């Protein structure tokens, strides 16, 4: 009945998630597997799952990129501030304390 079908769909869903994450399988490749194994009735679910996973992956990539960009911008701002403070004669210890940067970071970026 319907309950059995729901269980099968849930199992297939978990299996598809596993396959997509473990193997670099393209949706078109999985479609071929389903056709060969007479599981065409699940093709729509499979393609929807594939599209969702791809979309989530792209979204996560975009979010990580934005996050990295923001972090890089903040770091750059701190470095610029540190450079200005050092030029004004503020002692290194105070600059490090205010910016949260390390002496190593300032050296790596040519401020020391």
C-alpha positions in Angstrom: 0.0 0.0 0.0 0.9 3.7 0.4 2.9 3.1 3.6 5.1 0.5 1.8 5.6 2.9 -1.1 6.6 5.7 1.3 9.2 3.4 2.9 10.6 2.5 -0.5 10.8 6.1 -1.5 12.5 7.1 1.8 15.0 4.3 1.3 15.6 5.3 -2.3 16.0 8.9 -1.2 18.7 8.0 1.4 20.4 5.8 -1.2 20.5 8.6 -3.7 21.9 11.1 -1.2 24.6 8.6 -0.3 25.5 8.0 -4.0 25.6 11.7 -4.8 27.9 12.5 -1.9 30.2 9.5 -2.1 30.5 9.3 -5.9 30.8 12.1 -8.3 27.8 10.8 -10.2 26.1 13.1 -12.7 22.3 13.1 -12.8 22.3 11.9 -16.4 24.4 8.9 -15.4 22.0 8.0 -12.6 19.1 8.3 -15.0 20.8 5.6 -17.2 21.2 3.3 -14.2 17.6 3.7 -13.2 16.5 2.9 -16.8 18.6 -0.2 -16.9 17.3 -1.3 -13.5 13.6 -0.7 -14.4 13.2 2.0 -11.9 11.9 4.7 -14.3 9.0 5.4 -11.9 11.6 6.9 -9.5 13.3 9.0 -12.2 11.5 12.2 -11.4 12.4 11.8 -7.7 16.0 11.1 -8.6 16.3 14.1 -10.9 14.7 16.3 -8.3 17.1 15.0 -5.7 20.0 15.6 -8.1 18.9 19.1 -8.9 18.4 19.9 -5.2 21.8 18.5 -4.2 23.5 20.4 -7.0 21.6 23.6 -6.1 22.6 23.2 -2.4 26.2 22.6 -3.4 26.3 25.8 -5.5 24.5 27.7 -2.7 27.0 26.5 -0.1 29.9 27.4 -2.5 28.5 30.9 -2.9 28.0 31.4 0.8 31.5 30.2 1.6 32.9 32.5 -1.1 31.0 35.5 0.4 32.1 34.5 3.9 35.8 34.3 2.8 35.5 37.6 0.9 34.1 39.3 4.0 36.8 37.8 6.2 39.5 38.9 3.7 38.0 42.4 3.6 38.0 42.6 7.4 41.6 41.4 7.6 42.7 43.9 4.9 41.0 46.7 6.8 42.8 45.7 10.0 46.1 45.6 8.2 45.5 49.1 6.7 44.6 50.4 10.2 47.7 48.8 11.7 49.8 50.4 9.0 48.3 53.9 9.7 48.8 53.5 13.5 52.4 52.4 13.1 53.1 55.4 10.8 51.6 57.7 13.5 54.1 56.3 16.0 51.8 54.1 18.0 53.7 51.3 19.7 53.5 47.8 18.2 52.0 46.3 21.3 49.1 48.7 21.2 48.5 48.2 17.5 48.4 44.4 18.0 46.0 44.8 20.9 43.6 47.1 19.0 43.6 45.2 15.7 43.8 41.7 17.0 46.5 40.9 14.4 49.7 39.1 15.2 53.3 40.4 14.7 53.8 37.6 12.2 50.8 38.7 10.1 52.2 42.3 10.0 55.6 41.0 9.0 54.1 38.7 6.3 52.2 41.7 4.8 55.2 44.1 4.9 54.2 46.3 7.7 57.2 45.4 9.9 
